[in-house]
Structures are given as C-alpha cells and as structure tokens.
Amino acid sequence: MSDMRVPAEYFRGIEYVQISSLPYEQQKFIRESVSYKSIITILKEDEFIHDCLQYQHYLLWYENEFKVKNAEAA
C-alpha cells in the first residue's frame, strides 16, 4: 500500500488538515473514528472552516487507525 497521507495546510502557525478535503476513504473513516472534541474550527480570511484536525492528530490517526484498518482489509 502506498502512503496516502496528505500534506499539512498552514494558517497563522497552525498545522492542520481539512477533513472535507481528504480522500473520500479517509473522510469516511476519520469521521467514524475521531472524537468530535478533536475537530477544530479555524477563522481564515473571514471564513470559518469547521472541519479541521490538527496535523499531529491526523498523523496519529493515520498511523494508528487508518493504516491498521487498511492492512487488515488487505
């Protein structure tokens, strides 16, 4: 399996990913497995982005949840 991690986005020193911009398979699984308390909102250029996850949390999820799930399915 190739590495399907997405790169971080940056805004005012915050490294994050926007869940709705992830590949569909990751979007679906991350919404099922990440606590809503981990999802953050970022105000970027007068627009609220409600479905963000700090990049460090995304990487932990990717390594410990997503890769494991895909390895079990293979």
Secondary structure, DSSP 8 states (H G I E B T S, - for coil): --------EEETTEEEEEGGGS-HHHHHHHHHHS-GGGEEEEEETTEEEEEEEEHHHHHHHIIIIIHHHHHHH-
